[in-house]
Amino acid sequence: MPLEAYKETTDTWKGAMRRELSGKRGETQCFHVRYFEIAPGGYSTLEQHQHEHVVIPIRGQGEVQFGCSIYRVGFGDVVCISPGDPHQFRTPADAQGPFGFLCIVNATRDMPVAVDGAGFCHICE
């Protein structure tokens, strides 16, 4: 399965790629499994949506932002994202390699909406 661009535009993300492992080719399960990889210095969109998903890091070290809090994550960790939680994944610029993780998400889901990080975290202070 080929690596694909994380999203169509690069306005809100950098250095991220993905593979659709299961759920994009007519499978009937109620979930999709995807593999994401973020290069050193890269990040996913800071976004929120109403569907939940689970992220399982399997390569390298990365960070996840929940709202205004940032946590380091790596192999053996599990990240559960609840409906409405603003979140972002990133790889520190000084990382030795990419941060890779599995993402298990509902097959039927709403579209993510980008969150203004500076504006959002200002309300948490």
Secondary structure by P-SEA (a helix, b strand, c coil): ccccccccccccccbbbbbbccccccccccbbbbbbbbccccccccccccccbbbbbccccbbbbcccbbbbbcccbbbbbcccccbbbbbcccccbbbbbbbbbbccccbbbbcaaaaaaaaac
